[in-house]
Amino acid sequence: MTVMGYAVVDVETTGFAAGRSDRVVEVAVVLLDDDGRQTGEWCTLLNPGRDLGPQHVHRISAADVWDAPTFAQAAGALARRLAGRVLVAHNLAFDARFLAAEFGRLGVDPALDGLCTMRLAARFLPGGGRSLRACCDAAGIPLGEAHSALHDARATGRLLAHYLRHGPLDAPTAPWPHLPGDDVREVRRGHAAPSAPTGHVALRAGDLVVFTGQLSEPRDVWVSRAHAAGLVSRDHVTRSTRVLVAADPFTLSGKARRARAYRVPIVAEREFGALVGALHG
């Protein structure tokens, strides 16, 4: 196979359980030639079909991924960028584990071997830390926005280029099957403009309401307000639920998925407060 350079990859995920419930929510690929010069980049958010996990870490909201492709839809575009190149990542074991799990769900089992800039730091940056930030600081490389797949991939690419200036690096490439979706639209951070209209919602005494997510006010406060207005709160969404109140109306939580399946309106706290106020009025 002809080697076309390096594909530096970084993923942001919903958690650490790659083979179980956690999914990739952002993937970036930075392309380098044999000398470590950047020749291209590609990045997209992904709709994981579940809640987003530690949003305080990756800072990706449900609205950000609302119109993003699923991994299955983006897999062809990703595979095309990895084909014929040496795979590179900082902590390759983590990124490879998630990519293997995602491709595995599609019946694809690539050999995700390559170069780990974290492991190579022992050779090229001895005596320092092994985190991406520590390695970049030691090499004089700006990291930019940490826990952003594209920023981390760019920084890892610069780190690899730093290594290449000090010695050759050999690693295998793996064949990649052709997958559909080569021209999938990239959805990047800060460019989401979703619209999820709930339609007209009106409440009356006895209606069932359910809450989901970390609300700005304690949930028991909202439950008390609902009860004072004659509403009935429940923990689970059913077909008879009148409204689901969410910290984020675009949430991909299990309750939200069930609400959408049952066509139960999902409203934000502020909207629900207005609905409760209308009952009192």
C-alpha atoms as an extended CHARMM CRD file, in Angstrom:
* protein
*
       281  EXT
         1         1  MET       CA              0.0000000000        0.0000000000        0.0000000000  PROA      1               0.0000000000
         2         2  THR       CA              1.2340000000        3.4930000000       -0.8420000000  PROA      2               0.0000000000
         3         3  VAL       CA              1.6230000000        5.6100000000        2.2900000000  PROA      3               0.0000000000
         4         4  MET       CA              0.2880000000        9.1360000000        1.8040000000  PROA      4               0.0000000000
         5         5  GLY       CA              1.4570000000       10.5830000000        5.1200000000  PROA      5               0.0000000000
         6         6  TYR       CA             -0.2620000000       10.7500000000        8.4780000000  PROA      6               0.0000000000
         7         7  ALA       CA             -3.8480000000       11.0420000000        9.7090000000  PROA      7               0.0000000000
         8         8  VAL       CA             -3.9280000000       12.6370000000       13.1580000000  PROA      8               0.0000000000
         9         9  VAL       CA             -7.1820000000       11.8030000000       14.9270000000  PROA      9               0.0000000000
        10        10  ASP       CA             -8.9080000000       13.0470000000       18.0470000000  PROA      10              0.0000000000
        11        11  VAL       CA            -12.3410000000       12.1570000000       19.4010000000  PROA      11              0.0000000000
        12        12  GLU       CA            -14.5770000000       13.6220000000       22.0850000000  PROA      12              0.0000000000
        13        13  THR       CA            -16.9090000000       11.1130000000       23.7160000000  PROA      13              0.0000000000
        14        14  THR       CA            -19.8420000000       10.7630000000       26.1000000000  PROA      14              0.0000000000
        15        15  GLY       CA            -17.6760000000        8.8400000000       28.5790000000  PROA      15              0.0000000000
        16        16  PHE       CA            -15.1280000000        6.0320000000       28.7890000000  PROA      16              0.0000000000
        17        17  ALA       CA            -17.1670000000        2.8690000000       28.0670000000  PROA      17              0.0000000000
        18        18  ALA       CA            -16.3540000000        2.5180000000       24.3730000000  PROA      18              0.0000000000
        19        19  GLY       CA            -17.6620000000       -1.0160000000       23.9920000000  PROA      19              0.0000000000
        20        20  ARG       CA            -20.8550000000       -0.3990000000       25.9090000000  PROA      20              0.0000000000
        21        21  SER       CA            -23.0420000000        2.6870000000       26.0650000000  PROA      21              0.0000000000
        22        22  ASP       CA            -20.6510000000        5.5700000000       25.3600000000  PROA      22              0.0000000000
        23        23  ARG       CA            -20.3000000000        7.0740000000       21.9130000000  PROA      23              0.0000000000
        24        24  VAL       CA            -18.1920000000        9.5040000000       19.9150000000  PROA      24              0.0000000000
        25        25  VAL       CA            -19.6930000000       13.0170000000       19.7740000000  PROA      25              0.0000000000
        26        26  GLU       CA            -16.9430000000       14.7870000000       17.8040000000  PROA      26              0.0000000000
        27        27  VAL       CA            -14.1760000000       13.5190000000       15.5350000000  PROA      27              0.0000000000
        28        28  ALA       CA            -11.3880000000       15.4380000000       13.8380000000  PROA      28              0.0000000000
        29        29  VAL       CA             -8.7140000000       14.3750000000       11.3660000000  PROA      29              0.0000000000
        30        30  VAL       CA             -5.6810000000       16.5060000000       10.5380000000  PROA      30              0.0000000000
        31        31  LEU       CA             -3.7530000000       15.3160000000        7.4820000000  PROA      31              0.0000000000
        32        32  LEU       CA              0.0380000000       15.6230000000        7.3400000000  PROA      32              0.0000000000
        33        33  ASP       CA              2.5220000000       14.7700000000        4.6240000000  PROA      33              0.0000000000
        34        34  ASP       CA              5.5840000000       12.5800000000        5.2660000000  PROA      34              0.0000000000
        35        35  ASP       CA              7.5090000000       15.5870000000        6.6140000000  PROA      35              0.0000000000
        36        36  GLY       CA              4.7810000000       16.6220000000        9.0630000000  PROA      36              0.0000000000
        37        37  ARG       CA              3.3620000000       19.5230000000        7.0660000000  PROA      37              0.0000000000
        38        38  GLN       CA             -0.4070000000       19.9120000000        7.3580000000  PROA      38              0.0000000000
        39        39  THR       CA             -2.2140000000       19.2960000000        4.0790000000  PROA      39              0.0000000000
        40        40  GLY       CA             -5.8230000000       19.2940000000        5.2200000000  PROA      40              0.0000000000
        41        41  GLU       CA             -8.2760000000       18.8560000000        8.0500000000  PROA      41              0.0000000000
        42        42  TRP       CA            -11.7860000000       17.5690000000        8.6120000000  PROA      42              0.0000000000
        43        43  CYS       CA            -13.9970000000       17.7330000000       11.6840000000  PROA      43              0.0000000000
        44        44  THR       CA            -17.6090000000       17.1200000000       12.5110000000  PROA      44              0.0000000000
        45        45  LEU       CA            -19.8570000000       16.8460000000       15.5150000000  PROA      45              0.0000000000
        46        46  LEU       CA            -21.8200000000       13.6020000000       15.7110000000  PROA      46              0.0000000000
        47        47  ASN       CA            -25.2920000000       12.8930000000       16.9950000000  PROA      47              0.0000000000
        48        48  PRO       CA            -24.7590000000        9.9800000000       19.4150000000  PROA      48              0.0000000000
        49        49  GLY       CA            -28.4550000000        9.1720000000       19.8510000000  PROA      49              0.0000000000
        50        50  ARG       CA            -28.0950000000        9.4410000000       23.6440000000  PROA      50              0.0000000000
        51        51  ASP       CA            -27.2820000000       12.0190000000       26.3080000000  PROA      51              0.0000000000
        52        52  LEU       CA            -23.9310000000       13.7610000000       25.9290000000  PROA      52              0.0000000000
        53        53  GLY       CA            -22.3270000000       12.7450000000       29.2070000000  PROA      53              0.0000000000
        54        54  PRO       CA            -19.8550000000       15.1810000000       30.8300000000  PROA      54              0.0000000000
        55        55  GLN       CA            -20.7900000000       18.3330000000       28.9160000000  PROA      55              0.0000000000
        56        56  HSD       CA            -18.7070000000       20.4310000000       31.3190000000  PROA      56              0.0000000000
        57        57  VAL       CA            -15.6390000000       18.6860000000       29.8590000000  PROA      57              0.0000000000
        58        58  HSD       CA            -16.2580000000       18.7320000000       26.1020000000  PROA      58              0.0000000000
        59        59  ARG       CA            -18.6810000000       21.7200000000       26.1640000000  PROA      59              0.0000000000
        60        60  ILE       CA            -20.8850000000       20.2480000000       23.4420000000  PROA      60              0.0000000000
        61        61  SER       CA            -24.6010000000       20.8540000000       23.8340000000  PROA      61              0.0000000000
        62        62  ALA       CA            -27.5250000000       18.8300000000       22.5570000000  PROA      62              0.0000000000
        63        63  ALA       CA            -28.4210000000       21.7350000000       20.2780000000  PROA      63              0.0000000000
        64        64  ASP       CA            -24.9250000000       21.5080000000       18.7540000000  PROA      64              0.0000000000
        65        65  VAL       CA            -25.4590000000       17.8980000000       17.6640000000  PROA      65              0.0000000000
        66        66  TRP       CA            -29.1820000000       18.1310000000       16.8690000000  PROA      66              0.0000000000
        67        67  ASP       CA            -28.6130000000       18.2950000000       13.1010000000  PROA      67              0.0000000000
        68        68  ALA       CA            -25.2020000000       16.5880000000       13.1120000000  PROA      68              0.0000000000
        69        69  PRO       CA            -24.6870000000       13.2780000000       11.2860000000  PROA      69              0.0000000000
        70        70  THR       CA            -24.5690000000        9.9980000000       13.1430000000  PROA      70              0.0000000000
        71        71  PHE       CA            -21.3100000000        8.0650000000       13.1400000000  PROA      71              0.0000000000
        72        72  ALA       CA            -22.8060000000        5.6810000000       10.5820000000  PROA      72              0.0000000000
        73        73  GLN       CA            -23.5130000000        8.6120000000        8.2600000000  PROA      73              0.0000000000
        74        74  ALA       CA            -20.0080000000       10.0510000000        8.6860000000  PROA      74              0.0000000000
        75        75  ALA       CA            -18.1100000000        6.7450000000        8.6630000000  PROA      75              0.0000000000
        76        76  GLY       CA            -17.3840000000        6.8010000000        4.9220000000  PROA      76              0.0000000000
        77        77  ALA       CA            -15.9840000000       10.3230000000        5.0360000000  PROA      77              0.0000000000
        78        78  LEU       CA            -13.8130000000        9.3960000000        8.0090000000  PROA      78              0.0000000000
        79        79  ALA       CA            -12.5580000000        6.1180000000        6.5210000000  PROA      79              0.0000000000
        80        80  ARG       CA            -11.6130000000        7.8350000000        3.2550000000  PROA      80              0.0000000000
        81        81  ARG       CA             -9.3700000000       10.2470000000        5.1770000000  PROA      81              0.0000000000
        82        82  LEU       CA             -7.6950000000        7.4590000000        7.1420000000  PROA      82              0.0000000000
        83        83  ALA       CA             -7.0790000000        5.1180000000        4.2100000000  PROA      83              0.0000000000
        84        84  GLY       CA             -3.4420000000        4.7260000000        3.2060000000  PROA      84              0.0000000000
        85        85  ARG       CA             -2.1480000000        6.8910000000        6.0450000000  PROA      85              0.0000000000
        86        86  VAL       CA             -0.4340000000        6.2120000000        9.3410000000  PROA      86              0.0000000000
        87        87  LEU       CA             -2.9470000000        6.6990000000       12.1440000000  PROA      87              0.0000000000
        88        88  VAL       CA             -1.7370000000        9.0680000000       14.8840000000  PROA      88              0.0000000000
        89        89  ALA       CA             -3.2870000000       10.1920000000       18.1660000000  PROA      89              0.0000000000
        90        90  HSD       CA             -2.2630000000       11.3650000000       21.5980000000  PROA      90              0.0000000000
        91        91  ASN       CA             -3.1940000000        8.3720000000       23.7620000000  PROA      91              0.0000000000
        92        92  LEU       CA             -3.9050000000        6.2880000000       20.6790000000  PROA      92              0.0000000000
        93        93  ALA       CA             -5.3380000000        3.4530000000       22.7760000000  PROA      93              0.0000000000
        94        94  PHE       CA             -8.2970000000        5.6440000000       23.8210000000  PROA      94              0.0000000000
        95        95  ASP       CA             -9.1300000000        7.0160000000       20.3690000000  PROA      95              0.0000000000
        96        96  ALA       CA             -8.5850000000        3.6500000000       18.6690000000  PROA      96              0.0000000000
        97        97  ARG       CA            -10.8360000000        1.9030000000       21.1920000000  PROA      97              0.0000000000
        98        98  PHE       CA            -13.7220000000        4.2550000000       20.4200000000  PROA      98              0.0000000000
        99        99  LEU       CA            -13.1820000000        4.1980000000       16.6640000000  PROA      99              0.0000000000
       100       100  ALA       CA            -13.0410000000        0.4050000000       16.7290000000  PROA      100             0.0000000000
       101       101  ALA       CA            -16.3060000000        0.2690000000       18.6860000000  PROA      101             0.0000000000
       102       102  GLU       CA            -18.0530000000        2.7100000000       16.3420000000  PROA      102             0.0000000000
       103       103  PHE       CA            -16.8670000000        0.9920000000       13.1670000000  PROA      103             0.0000000000
       104       104  GLY       CA            -17.6030000000       -2.3650000000       14.7690000000  PROA      104             0.0000000000
       105       105  ARG       CA            -21.2690000000       -1.4000000000       15.0760000000  PROA      105             0.0000000000
       106       106  LEU       CA            -21.2180000000       -1.0600000000       11.2800000000  PROA      106             0.0000000000
       107       107  GLY       CA            -19.6480000000       -4.4760000000       10.7720000000  PROA      107             0.0000000000
       108       108  VAL       CA            -16.2000000000       -3.0360000000       10.0040000000  PROA      108             0.0000000000
       109       109  ASP       CA            -13.1560000000       -4.3260000000       11.8830000000  PROA      109             0.0000000000
       110       110  PRO       CA            -10.1100000000       -2.2370000000       10.8810000000  PROA      110             0.0000000000
       111       111  ALA       CA             -6.6460000000       -2.7860000000       12.3480000000  PROA      111             0.0000000000
       112       112  LEU       CA             -6.3110000000        0.4800000000       14.2620000000  PROA      112             0.0000000000
       113       113  ASP       CA             -2.5610000000        0.4640000000       14.7710000000  PROA      113             0.0000000000
       114       114  GLY       CA             -0.3840000000        3.5480000000       14.4490000000  PROA      114             0.0000000000
       115       115  LEU       CA              1.6610000000        6.0860000000       16.3900000000  PROA      115             0.0000000000
       116       116  CYS       CA              0.9010000000        7.4010000000       19.8690000000  PROA      116             0.0000000000
       117       117  THR       CA              2.4560000000       10.8200000000       20.5040000000  PROA      117             0.0000000000
       118       118  MET       CA              1.9540000000       10.2740000000       24.2390000000  PROA      118             0.0000000000
       119       119  ARG       CA              4.0960000000        7.1130000000       24.2160000000  PROA      119             0.0000000000
       120       120  LEU       CA              6.6470000000        8.7060000000       21.8970000000  PROA      120             0.0000000000
       121       121  ALA       CA              7.1000000000       11.5340000000       24.4060000000  PROA      121             0.0000000000
       122       122  ALA       CA              9.3690000000        9.2390000000       26.4460000000  PROA      122             0.0000000000
       123       123  ARG       CA             11.7590000000        9.2360000000       23.4730000000  PROA      123             0.0000000000
       124       124  PHE       CA             11.4700000000       12.8270000000       22.2730000000  PROA      124             0.0000000000
       125       125  LEU       CA             10.4230000000       14.7230000000       25.4380000000  PROA      125             0.0000000000
       126       126  PRO       CA             12.0380000000       12.8150000000       28.3030000000  PROA      126             0.0000000000
       127       127  GLY       CA             11.4590000000       13.9370000000       31.8610000000  PROA      127             0.0000000000
       128       128  GLY       CA              8.1930000000       15.7880000000       31.2880000000  PROA      128             0.0000000000
       129       129  GLY       CA              4.5050000000       15.0580000000       31.7190000000  PROA      129             0.0000000000
       130       130  ARG       CA              2.5590000000       12.9290000000       29.2730000000  PROA      130             0.0000000000
       131       131  SER       CA             -0.7150000000       14.8580000000       28.9020000000  PROA      131             0.0000000000
       132       132  LEU       CA             -1.2080000000       16.6480000000       25.6000000000  PROA      132             0.0000000000
       133       133  ARG       CA             -0.8400000000       20.0110000000       27.3160000000  PROA      133             0.0000000000
       134       134  ALA       CA              2.3590000000       18.9800000000       29.0950000000  PROA      134             0.0000000000
       135       135  CYS       CA              3.8690000000       17.6350000000       25.8880000000  PROA      135             0.0000000000
       136       136  CYS       CA              2.8930000000       20.7340000000       23.9220000000  PROA      136             0.0000000000
       137       137  ASP       CA              4.3380000000       22.9970000000       26.6210000000  PROA      137             0.0000000000
       138       138  ALA       CA              7.6040000000       21.0480000000       26.5590000000  PROA      138             0.0000000000
       139       139  ALA       CA              7.7910000000       21.3060000000       22.7660000000  PROA      139             0.0000000000
       140       140  GLY       CA              6.7310000000       24.9770000000       22.6650000000  PROA      140             0.0000000000
       141       141  ILE       CA              3.4840000000       24.2300000000       20.8410000000  PROA      141             0.0000000000
       142       142  PRO       CA              0.2660000000       26.2100000000       21.5080000000  PROA      142             0.0000000000
       143       143  LEU       CA             -2.5950000000       23.8840000000       22.3990000000  PROA      143             0.0000000000
       144       144  GLY       CA             -5.5350000000       26.2070000000       21.8510000000  PROA      144             0.0000000000
       145       145  GLU       CA             -8.9380000000       25.0560000000       23.0750000000  PROA      145             0.0000000000
       146       146  ALA       CA             -8.4820000000       21.8210000000       25.0130000000  PROA      146             0.0000000000
       147       147  HSD       CA            -11.1360000000       19.0870000000       24.6820000000  PROA      147             0.0000000000
       148       148  SER       CA            -12.0450000000       20.3180000000       21.2280000000  PROA      148             0.0000000000
       149       149  ALA       CA            -11.3570000000       17.4930000000       18.7830000000  PROA      149             0.0000000000
       150       150  LEU       CA            -10.0470000000       19.8030000000       16.0690000000  PROA      150             0.0000000000
       151       151  HSD       CA             -7.8140000000       21.8750000000       18.3540000000  PROA      151             0.0000000000
       152       152  ASP       CA             -6.4290000000       18.7430000000       20.0040000000  PROA      152             0.0000000000
       153       153  ALA       CA             -5.8000000000       17.0810000000       16.6210000000  PROA      153             0.0000000000
       154       154  ARG       CA             -4.0200000000       20.1780000000       15.3280000000  PROA      154             0.0000000000
       155       155  ALA       CA             -1.8180000000       20.3040000000       18.4270000000  PROA      155             0.0000000000
       156       156  THR       CA             -1.0910000000       16.5740000000       18.1550000000  PROA      156             0.0000000000
       157       157  GLY       CA             -0.1370000000       17.0820000000       14.5090000000  PROA      157             0.0000000000
       158       158  ARG       CA              2.3230000000       19.8190000000       15.4750000000  PROA      158             0.0000000000
       159       159  LEU       CA              3.6910000000       17.5380000000       18.1860000000  PROA      159             0.0000000000
       160       160  LEU       CA              4.2190000000       14.7700000000       15.6280000000  PROA      160             0.0000000000
       161       161  ALA       CA              5.9900000000       17.2400000000       13.3230000000  PROA      161             0.0000000000
       162       162  HSD       CA              8.2710000000       18.1400000000       16.2300000000  PROA      162             0.0000000000
       163       163  TYR       CA              9.1260000000       14.4620000000       16.6700000000  PROA      163             0.0000000000
       164       164  LEU       CA              9.7400000000       14.0100000000       12.9480000000  PROA      164             0.0000000000
       165       165  ARG       CA             12.3470000000       16.7670000000       13.0060000000  PROA      165             0.0000000000
       166       166  HSD       CA             14.3290000000       14.6880000000       15.4880000000  PROA      166             0.0000000000
       167       167  GLY       CA             14.1320000000       11.2790000000       13.8980000000  PROA      167             0.0000000000
       168       168  PRO       CA             12.2150000000        8.9920000000       11.5420000000  PROA      168             0.0000000000
       169       169  LEU       CA              9.0520000000        7.2170000000       12.6380000000  PROA      169             0.0000000000
       170       170  ASP       CA              7.8080000000        3.9800000000       11.1380000000  PROA      170             0.0000000000
       171       171  ALA       CA              4.3270000000        2.6260000000       11.6270000000  PROA      171             0.0000000000
       172       172  PRO       CA              1.9410000000        0.3780000000        9.6880000000  PROA      172             0.0000000000
       173       173  THR       CA             -1.0550000000        1.5090000000        7.7230000000  PROA      173             0.0000000000
       174       174  ALA       CA             -4.2980000000       -0.4320000000        7.5420000000  PROA      174             0.0000000000
       175       175  PRO       CA             -6.5940000000       -1.0330000000        4.5640000000  PROA      175             0.0000000000
       176       176  TRP       CA            -10.0200000000        0.5580000000        4.7950000000  PROA      176             0.0000000000
       177       177  PRO       CA            -13.1230000000       -0.6460000000        2.9860000000  PROA      177             0.0000000000
       178       178  HSD       CA            -15.1480000000        1.8020000000        0.9490000000  PROA      178             0.0000000000
       179       179  LEU       CA            -18.1030000000        3.0150000000        3.0010000000  PROA      179             0.0000000000
       180       180  PRO       CA            -20.9930000000        5.2530000000        1.9330000000  PROA      180             0.0000000000
       181       181  GLY       CA            -21.0950000000        8.8650000000        3.0620000000  PROA      181             0.0000000000
       182       182  ASP       CA            -17.9240000000       10.2830000000        1.5140000000  PROA      182             0.0000000000
       183       183  ASP       CA            -19.5110000000       13.6980000000        1.0890000000  PROA      183             0.0000000000
       184       184  VAL       CA            -21.2400000000       14.0230000000        4.4740000000  PROA      184             0.0000000000
       185       185  ARG       CA            -21.7340000000       17.6150000000        5.5740000000  PROA      185             0.0000000000
       186       186  GLU       CA            -19.4390000000       18.6780000000        8.3960000000  PROA      186             0.0000000000
       187       187  VAL       CA            -21.1490000000       20.1890000000       11.4410000000  PROA      187             0.0000000000
       188       188  ARG       CA            -18.6260000000       22.1310000000       13.4940000000  PROA      188             0.0000000000
       189       189  ARG       CA            -18.8770000000       23.8160000000       16.8600000000  PROA      189             0.0000000000
       190       190  GLY       CA            -20.6050000000       27.1660000000       16.8700000000  PROA      190             0.0000000000
       191       191  HSD       CA            -22.3880000000       26.5860000000       13.5600000000  PROA      191             0.0000000000
       192       192  ALA       CA            -25.5110000000       24.7760000000       14.7470000000  PROA      192             0.0000000000
       193       193  ALA       CA            -28.8110000000       26.5200000000       14.1630000000  PROA      193             0.0000000000
       194       194  PRO       CA            -31.3710000000       23.8540000000       15.0750000000  PROA      194             0.0000000000
       195       195  SER       CA            -35.0800000000       24.3040000000       15.2370000000  PROA      195             0.0000000000
       196       196  ALA       CA            -37.2420000000       21.9810000000       17.2930000000  PROA      196             0.0000000000
       197       197  PRO       CA            -40.6930000000       23.5700000000       17.5190000000  PROA      197             0.0000000000
       198       198  THR       CA            -42.9860000000       22.1460000000       20.1510000000  PROA      198             0.0000000000
       199       199  GLY       CA            -46.1750000000       23.6620000000       18.7830000000  PROA      199             0.0000000000
       200       200  HSD       CA            -48.8560000000       25.1550000000       20.9910000000  PROA      200             0.0000000000
       201       201  VAL       CA            -48.8800000000       23.7290000000       24.5090000000  PROA      201             0.0000000000
       202       202  ALA       CA            -51.5630000000       24.3710000000       27.1040000000  PROA      202             0.0000000000
       203       203  LEU       CA            -51.9310000000       22.7550000000       30.5160000000  PROA      203             0.0000000000
       204       204  ARG       CA            -54.8900000000       22.0490000000       32.7370000000  PROA      204             0.0000000000
       205       205  ALA       CA            -55.2640000000       20.6630000000       36.2380000000  PROA      205             0.0000000000
       206       206  GLY       CA            -54.5600000000       16.9470000000       36.4380000000  PROA      206             0.0000000000
       207       207  ASP       CA            -52.1140000000       16.8940000000       33.5050000000  PROA      207             0.0000000000
       208       208  LEU       CA            -49.0350000000       14.6980000000       33.9300000000  PROA      208             0.0000000000
       209       209  VAL       CA            -45.6240000000       16.3820000000       33.7400000000  PROA      209             0.0000000000
       210       210  VAL       CA            -42.1150000000       14.9050000000       33.8180000000  PROA      210             0.0000000000
       211       211  PHE       CA            -38.7720000000       16.6480000000       34.3970000000  PROA      211             0.0000000000
       212       212  THR       CA            -35.3720000000       15.7810000000       32.9130000000  PROA      212             0.0000000000
       213       213  GLY       CA            -31.8720000000       17.1780000000       33.1720000000  PROA      213             0.0000000000
       214       214  GLN       CA            -30.1780000000       19.4610000000       35.6700000000  PROA      214             0.0000000000
       215       215  LEU       CA            -32.5690000000       22.3860000000       35.9020000000  PROA      215             0.0000000000
       216       216  SER       CA            -31.3860000000       25.8620000000       36.9030000000  PROA      216             0.0000000000
       217       217  GLU       CA            -33.6060000000       25.6390000000       39.9730000000  PROA      217             0.0000000000
       218       218  PRO       CA            -33.8400000000       22.4810000000       42.1200000000  PROA      218             0.0000000000
       219       219  ARG       CA            -36.2010000000       19.9290000000       40.6880000000  PROA      219             0.0000000000
       220       220  ASP       CA            -38.1990000000       19.6670000000       43.9190000000  PROA      220             0.0000000000
       221       221  VAL       CA            -38.9550000000       23.3920000000       43.6050000000  PROA      221             0.0000000000
       222       222  TRP       CA            -40.4340000000       22.8310000000       40.1570000000  PROA      222             0.0000000000
       223       223  VAL       CA            -42.3500000000       19.7750000000       41.3640000000  PROA      223             0.0000000000
       224       224  SER       CA            -43.8660000000       21.8400000000       44.1790000000  PROA      224             0.0000000000
       225       225  ARG       CA            -44.8950000000       24.5570000000       41.7170000000  PROA      225             0.0000000000
       226       226  ALA       CA            -46.4550000000       21.9750000000       39.4480000000  PROA      226             0.0000000000
       227       227  HSD       CA            -48.4130000000       20.4320000000       42.3300000000  PROA      227             0.0000000000
       228       228  ALA       CA            -49.5610000000       23.8610000000       43.5110000000  PROA      228             0.0000000000
       229       229  ALA       CA            -50.9520000000       24.4580000000       40.0200000000  PROA      229             0.0000000000
       230       230  GLY       CA            -52.8910000000       21.1800000000       40.1190000000  PROA      230             0.0000000000
       231       231  LEU       CA            -50.4790000000       19.2370000000       37.9120000000  PROA      231             0.0000000000
       232       232  VAL       CA            -49.2610000000       15.7080000000       38.6270000000  PROA      232             0.0000000000
       233       233  SER       CA            -45.5320000000       14.9340000000       38.3680000000  PROA      233             0.0000000000
       234       234  ARG       CA            -44.1860000000       11.5500000000       37.3360000000  PROA      234             0.0000000000
       235       235  ASP       CA            -40.6800000000       10.0950000000       36.9560000000  PROA      235             0.0000000000
       236       236  HSD       CA            -41.2650000000        8.3370000000       33.6420000000  PROA      236             0.0000000000
       237       237  VAL       CA            -42.6010000000        9.4820000000       30.2830000000  PROA      237             0.0000000000
       238       238  THR       CA            -45.6700000000        7.6070000000       29.0500000000  PROA      238             0.0000000000
       239       239  ARG       CA            -48.1610000000        8.2100000000       26.2820000000  PROA      239             0.0000000000
       240       240  SER       CA            -50.3530000000       10.0730000000       28.7510000000  PROA      240             0.0000000000
       241       241  THR       CA            -47.6150000000       12.5500000000       29.7260000000  PROA      241             0.0000000000
       242       242  ARG       CA            -48.7270000000       16.0430000000       28.7710000000  PROA      242             0.0000000000
       243       243  VAL       CA            -45.3330000000       17.7350000000       28.7410000000  PROA      243             0.0000000000
       244       244  LEU       CA            -41.6570000000       16.9840000000       29.4280000000  PROA      244             0.0000000000
       245       245  VAL       CA            -39.7720000000       19.8480000000       31.0880000000  PROA      245             0.0000000000
       246       246  ALA       CA            -36.0880000000       19.8300000000       30.1730000000  PROA      246             0.0000000000
       247       247  ALA       CA            -33.0280000000       21.7990000000       31.1380000000  PROA      247             0.0000000000
       248       248  ASP       CA            -32.2390000000       21.6410000000       27.4070000000  PROA      248             0.0000000000
       249       249  PRO       CA            -35.1720000000       21.1370000000       25.0090000000  PROA      249             0.0000000000
       250       250  PHE       CA            -32.7750000000       19.5310000000       22.5250000000  PROA      250             0.0000000000
       251       251  THR       CA            -31.6510000000       16.9100000000       25.0530000000  PROA      251             0.0000000000
       252       252  LEU       CA            -31.0320000000       13.3840000000       23.7900000000  PROA      252             0.0000000000
       253       253  SER       CA            -31.7930000000       11.7550000000       27.1330000000  PROA      253             0.0000000000
       254       254  GLY       CA            -33.8310000000        8.5780000000       27.3480000000  PROA      254             0.0000000000
       255       255  LYS       CA            -36.8450000000       10.5240000000       28.6050000000  PROA      255             0.0000000000
       256       256  ALA       CA            -36.5750000000       12.9190000000       25.6720000000  PROA      256             0.0000000000
       257       257  ARG       CA            -36.2890000000       10.1160000000       23.1290000000  PROA      257             0.0000000000
       258       258  ARG       CA            -39.3860000000        8.4990000000       24.5530000000  PROA      258             0.0000000000
       259       259  ALA       CA            -41.2350000000       11.8310000000       24.5930000000  PROA      259             0.0000000000
       260       260  ARG       CA            -40.4690000000       12.3840000000       20.9200000000  PROA      260             0.0000000000
       261       261  ALA       CA            -41.5600000000        8.8540000000       20.0950000000  PROA      261             0.0000000000
       262       262  TYR       CA            -44.8840000000        9.5450000000       21.8640000000  PROA      262             0.0000000000
       263       263  ARG       CA            -45.0750000000       13.0880000000       20.4300000000  PROA      263             0.0000000000
       264       264  VAL       CA            -45.0530000000       14.5620000000       23.9220000000  PROA      264             0.0000000000
       265       265  PRO       CA            -44.0330000000       18.2580000000       23.7850000000  PROA      265             0.0000000000
       266       266  ILE       CA            -40.6510000000       19.1320000000       25.3320000000  PROA      266             0.0000000000
       267       267  VAL       CA            -40.3730000000       22.5910000000       26.8690000000  PROA      267             0.0000000000
       268       268  ALA       CA            -37.6980000000       24.5750000000       28.6730000000  PROA      268             0.0000000000
       269       269  GLU       CA            -38.0090000000       25.7540000000       32.2690000000  PROA      269             0.0000000000
       270       270  ARG       CA            -38.9340000000       29.2950000000       31.3090000000  PROA      270             0.0000000000
       271       271  GLU       CA            -41.7180000000       28.1280000000       29.0160000000  PROA      271             0.0000000000
       272       272  PHE       CA            -43.0170000000       25.7490000000       31.6640000000  PROA      272             0.0000000000
       273       273  GLY       CA            -42.9960000000       28.5890000000       34.2030000000  PROA      273             0.0000000000
       274       274  ALA       CA            -45.2100000000       30.6100000000       31.8720000000  PROA      274             0.0000000000
       275       275  LEU       CA            -47.5700000000       27.6660000000       31.4450000000  PROA      275             0.0000000000
       276       276  VAL       CA            -47.8470000000       27.2400000000       35.2220000000  PROA      276             0.0000000000
       277       277  GLY       CA            -48.4390000000       30.9730000000       35.5740000000  PROA      277             0.0000000000
       278       278  ALA       CA            -51.2720000000       30.7610000000       33.0560000000  PROA      278             0.0000000000
       279       279  LEU       CA            -52.9160000000       28.0740000000       35.1940000000  PROA      279             0.0000000000
       280       280  HSD       CA            -52.7860000000       30.3330000000       38.2400000000  PROA      280             0.0000000000
       281       281  GLY       CA            -54.1670000000       33.2010000000       36.1840000000  PROA      281             0.0000000000
